[in-house]
Amino acid sequence: MRYVFADDGYASPKLETALDRIGTWTVEIIKRSDIAKGFELLPRRWVVERLIAWLNRNRRFAKNFEATVESALAWLFIVSVEMLVL
């Protein structure tokens, strides 16, 4: 996967700079309308929320127990494969 959906809070160049170090990515910032009041359903937000819910089904991701980023990334790949297989 090389497509990233990000919330408006990640709209700074820091995200793109960080992603450039690890490959070629397409970043789409999901922004809320300036005229919206109260709750507004944002496109593609459900994808992120669903992924976080799937990952949190694994106890290992309930808290960050990993000592290194590499270890956390490895477990993320393992859980992703598990979700695809089941």
ABEGO torsion letter per residue (X at the ends): XABBBBBAAAABAAAAAAAAAAEBBBBBBBBBBAABBEBBBBBGAAAAAAAAAAAAABAAAABBABABAAAAAAAAAAAAAAAAAX
